[in-house]
Amino acid sequence: MAGFSVLIIDDHELFSTSLRMALRGHGLDAHQVSVTGVNDVLERASELTSGLVVLDLDLGTDAEGRWVNGVDLVGALKRSGWKVLVVSGSIDKAAVAAAIAAGAIGSVPKSSSFESLLKTVVAAVSGESVMGEVERHLWLTQHRKFQAAERALARRLGRLSAREREVLELLAEGHRAGTIAEKFVVSMTTVRTQIRAILTKLEVNSQLEAVALLRHGPTTRP
């Protein structure tokens, strides 16, 4: 399509190059961009005629070691006139739901075949819908559930004192109660009391559950 760019934003060069070459084989003006940071990606997008972005949600780290979240790019790209089709190699449904809520036109898992992904991209460029209203509604509903779960988790973690939060983080790092007692120069009884308080405030029954909440947050099933 003349005057319509396709920009591939992905930290896997082989995937980006393969998709770019395939799209150019379909006569599309396809480009790829190295993920060095959010601002650099947006600057590169501003240099092209807006069209379709194929955006990976798992962008790794930037040049300074900071994690780059593809979801953070969706809104800015949309405001610049780009349509955004997200792809993801993970099963992070919360990220996909957030991207859809931010305005992405659809989502394709990297686990699908390359031919299926290519077909979806070409369809999106042609103006075809790549996600029905029912599917969009389900994703938006899921996003609201994830947000509610995150707020609930934040409230529970907010109940912890500064020392209890430190103890929980040490437990998450694999430290035992005895090691924690030595680190803070307190008795085992004190540490056990703190751990019981942590479990009570987080509304869980075991240290494993508490650590899982800290690491991964609550799970919300579709």
Buried (B, 14 or more C-beta within 10 A) or exposed (E): BEEBBBBBBBBBEEBBEBBBEBBEEEEBBBBBBBBBBBEBBBEBBEEBEBBBBBBBBBBEEBEEEEEBBBBBBBBBBBEEEBBBBBBBBEEEBBBBBBBBBBBBBBBBBBEEEEEEBBBBBBBBBEEEEBBEEEEBEBBEEBBEBBBEBBEEBEEBBEBBEEBBBBBBEBBBEEBEBEBBBEEBEBEEEBBEEBBEBBBEBBEBEEBEEBBBBBEEBBEBEE
